[in-house]
Amino acid sequence: MKELKERILRDGKNLGGGILKVDSFVNHQVDPLLMDACGREFARRFAGVRATKVLTAEISGIAPAVTTAIHLGLPVVYARKTKPITMPDQVYLTLAPSHTKGRMVELIVSPEYLANGERVLIIDDFLASGQTILGLARLAEAAGSKIVGIGALIEKIFEGGRAALQPLNVPIESLACITAMDDGKITFGDPS
């Protein structure tokens, strides 16, 4: 998606070690018009999967998941990283490594909002190693739901996440695919 790639080149920061800082328009500060355009594009790409819910992880996945859900007319569920007292005792919980936090994080969903028989579209900000998305898939499967597609704003192809997700056998769409982040540069390409 041209608009997203241009924004990454203009405002994204390659911090080295495979870390791309996009917090000025994706997660700490959100550009709602850009996220709306991304949501519209995801909705176009996933129109045929017949999703009944969009699932993401807090906090960075919420903006693209919400705008996608708006354009598909679906509810959004986000996996929380801490369990609030308002959540029931019995929850769906899994662990996933966080590249930016440098540790394992919990992903928690209430069974009130993810049920047996749902057709789940996972939308997240990044597809890197694929571990967070695999965690979300485990939560959906534990609820008896079926994953019908995976979308990421930004895919770092060189981290191998797409290959890790292939066993899920669902369509995977990324709006900006980065093939390399060497020497402070950001190089775009297409997934193989």
Secondary structure, DSSP 8 states (H G I E B T S, - for coil): -HHHHHHHHHH-EEEETTEEE-TTTTSSS--HHHHHHHHHHHHHHTGGG--SEEEEETTTTHHHHHHHHHHHT--EEEEBSS--TTS-SS-EEEEEEETTTTEEEEEEE-TTTS-TT-EEEEEEEEESSSHHHHHHHHHHHHTT-EEEEEEEEEEEGGG-HHHHHGGG-S-EEEEEEEEE-GGG--EE----
